[in-house]
């Protein structure tokens, strides 16, 4: 019998992010396409945030729940102010941390062009100015904010290289811009700003203390409601079971270590930072989880990570990676 089914499209391979490739990518985005691109945090799955159909393609490609909002990546404060109400406090935070790994969740401005689907129907909009030359050039040449969650299947480990994107979503994209490994490697800190009130929704490499040094007291959001990306209980999860705060390793497990004092183990192992440097650990987290995932038939044992500073963000991601999938 002849197979009349449509063949699967060939996987999209990463393309070096030179000016010609960025120009072609901008054209694809203006036409409603999907383009993966690098930021300093992780690779994003980009679409024109003002195009409802293009934003819907993001959710379809990732298998992402439509109650999970998206971040709109902007070229600067001027573009952000066309999307959300930026009062004095929000402008202070943007001045201190943009371009960089800080997302501001703002009251949605009347006439905001961002698709309501990107805001998951909320009366807020999440905006960030990424600190990566490719991302900035792409936003400017597209001329619109880019909705861009991490470029991986929903709930999985975030991508920090172009090849990670190709492995996970290569058949669902129109283009992958390769700008090298991500420098930070951990998603942005997310804060909700409404007037003078600031709430930390998702920890990241910009710490609670760093935020308070700029804007004064910062509240911690109560658990439960999903107000921003990355707040679902199960997220950033490899296929293998993740066991936290391990002081020993059982046969069949892989070990994700931290620091110079590592439990005896004969199986697969990766060390986030041999010196215990939490900045280095954050940059390595997702890449090492991915590498161990294929080698861990009985799961991944993770050594304890200090909670201070950036450790808070690392522990947040690990806790969500270890949560049962709903």
N, C-alpha and C positions, 0 to 999 in steps of 0.2 A: 504494500500500500504506500502511495506517495504521501510524504509528510507535507501538508499544506500550511503548517504553522509558520508564523513569521520568525525569521532568525533573530537572535538577540543582537542588538547593536554592538559593534566592537568597542572595547573599553577605551576611554579617553586617556591619553598619556600626558604626563606633565610637560609643559612648555616653558622654557626659560623666560622669565619675566622681563624681557627687554622692552623698549619703547614701542616697537612694532606690535609685539604680543599684547601689551597693555591696551593699545589702540583697538586691536581686534576684539579684545575682551570687552571693552567699553561698548563697542557696537553690538555685541551679543546681548549685553545687559539691557541696552536701550530697546532691543527687539524682544525683550521678555525672556531671555535665556538665563541659564544658571552657570556661574563661574566661581570656581574655588580660588581663593587668593590668600596669601600669607598676611598675618599681622604679627606683632611682637608676642602675642599670647599664644594663639593656636591658629590653624588654618580655618578660614570662614567659608561657608557655602553661600555665595552672594547672589542676590537678585535685586532688581530695582524695587526699593521699599514702597514706591508710590504706585506700583502696578499690582492690582489684586491678583491677576492670573499668575504673574511671576512669583508672588509670595506664596500662592497656593502650591506651586511646583516645589518650593522648598519643603513644605510639610509632606508632600507626596514622596519626594526623593529620600527624605530622612526617615519616613514612617513616624513622624513627630506628632504627638497629641496636639490638637489645635487649641487647647486651653493653655499651652505653654508659650508665652510671648517671645518675641525676637528683639534683638538689639539692632537699631539703625545706626550704621557707621557714617559719620559726617566728616566734612573737610575742616571744620572748625566751629567756633562759637557762633559765627554769623548764620551758618546753616542750621545749627542746633536750635537757635532762637526762632526759626521759622516753624519748628516742630513742637517745641514744648515751652512752657513758661519758665524762663530762667531768671529767678530773682537774684538778689545780691549774694546769697549764700551759694547758690549753684554756680554763679560766675566766679566766686572765690575758689571753689573747688576745681573748676575747669582751668582757671589761670594757674593753679598750683600743680595740677596733675595731667593736663592735656598738652600735647599728645601723649597718651599713655594708657595704662590698663585700669581705667576707672570708667564705669558706666553710671550715668545719672538717669534715674527714673523720675520723670517730671510730669506735672499736670499737662495733659494734651492741650495744645493751643487750638482755639477755634479756627477752623479752616486748615488744620494740619493735613498735609497731603499724604502722610504715611497711611498705608492700607490698615483698616481696622483689624484685618486678620493678623497683621504683624503685632498688633497690640493685644491680641486675644480678646477683643471686645472690651478691654479695660479703658478707663478714662485717663490713662497715662501713656507715655511713650518713653522707651529706653534709648538713650543716645550715647555714643562714644566716639572720640577722635583717636584712631589708632596711630601708634608710633612706628610706622613702617613705610618706607618710601614707596613700595609697590602699592600698598593699600591706598595711600594718599593720592598717588597719581591716578589710580583707577577711579576713585570717587570723583576727582576733579574732571577727568575726561568723560565720565558718564554723565555728570551734571546733576545727579540725584543722590539722595542718601541710599546706602546699600544695606538692606536687611541681610544679616549674615550670622546664623548660628554656627557652631562648630561643624566642620565638613565631614561628618561621620554618621552612620546609622544611629537613630535616636537611642539614647541611653548608654551607648557604647563609649569606649575610650576615645578621648579627643585626639585629633591628628596634629602632630607637630612637624611633619614633613609632607612634601607633595606626594611622595610615594604612599604614605598612610592614606591620603585622600583617594588615590587611584585604587588602592586595595579595597577600600570600603564602598566607594560610590562611583567608581570609574565608568560604569555603564549608564549612569543617570545624569551626567553633567554634559555641558557643552564645551567646557574648557577648564583646565587646571593650570594656573600660573605658578611656576616654581620660583620662589624667592629664597630658597634655602631653609634650613632648620629654624624654628621659632626661638627667639632669644629668651623669652620669659617662660613659655611652656605651660602656663597655668592661666585659666580664664580670668577675666577682669574682676576686680572688686566691684560690687554693685551696691549703690546707695539710692534710696528714695529721698528726694528733696522736695518739700512742700513749704514754701516760705522759708522760715528759719529752722524748721524741723528737719532733722536728718536721721534716717534709719538705715542701718547696715543690713542689707538683704542677703548678700553672699560675700563671704570673706575672700580676699585675694592677696596679691603681693603688696598692694597699698593697704597698710594695716590700720586697725582701729585707732591706734595712737597717732599715726600720721594724719589721719582724717581730722581728729580732734585738735591737733596742733594748728589746723587751718580754719576750722569752722566752729570750734567749741564742742559741747557735748553731742555724742552720737549714740542714739538708741540702738538696741539690737531687736530686730523684727521677731515677733512671736511666731512659733512654728505653726504650720498648717496651710494658710492661703498661699497660692502661687502668684506672686506679684512680679516676678522677674525670671529670666532664664536661669537654669541650673538649680532650681529650688525643689524639684521633685525628689521624693525620698530615695528612689533608686535611679542613679545616674552615673555616668562616667565608668560603667561597669564592664570589665572583661567577661569573656565566657566562663572562665574558671571561677570557682568560689574564692572569695577573699576573706582571710582570717586576720583580724587586727590584733595589735599589741602582743605579738608572738615572741616568746622568750626561748622557744625551741622549735624545731622543724620535724615533722613526721615524714617517713618515707613516702614518696610520691608527690610531696609538695615542692613547689619552688619557693625560694626565699627572696623577698625584697628587703634588703638590709639598709641600715643607715649608721654611718660612723665606723670607727676602727674596730670596735668590739663586736664581732659577729659570731652567732652560735655555730657550733660545728655542724656542717652540712655537706653531704656528698653530691647533692642534686643541683639542678639549675639555680643560679643565684645572680642577682644584680644589686649593686650598691648605689643608692641615690646620691650619696656623697661620702667618700671614705673619711673626710675630715669632719663630717657632721654639719657642713655648711647648708643652711636651710634654703638659701637662694639657689644654690646648685641643685639641691634636692627637688625644688619646685620645677626647675627647668627640665629635669630628667624624669619626672613622675610618670607622665603618660607614655612616653616612649618605652620606658622600662616595663611598665605594666603590659604593654602590647607584646614586647619581646618575650616576657615570661609566660604570657597566656597560652602560647602554642606548646610550651614545654611542661605544663603543670597538670597532669591528669587528675590529681587529687586536690588541686587548688593552689593558691598563693598565700604563704604566710608572710605577714608584714610586721617588721619590728616596730616598737613604739616610736612615735615622733613627738618631740616636745611641742606643747601647744602655744608657746609664746610667739609673737610676731607672725612671720609668714607660716610658721607651723600650724597656726589656726586654719589657714586656707588649705594646707596639705591634708590636715585631718578631716576637714569638711569633705573634700573630694574622696578620701579613702572611706569615710563613713557611708557616703552615698554609693560608692562602688561595692561595698560589702552588704548593702541592704537587699533583702529579698525582692526579686522582681515581681511587680504587681500585675 
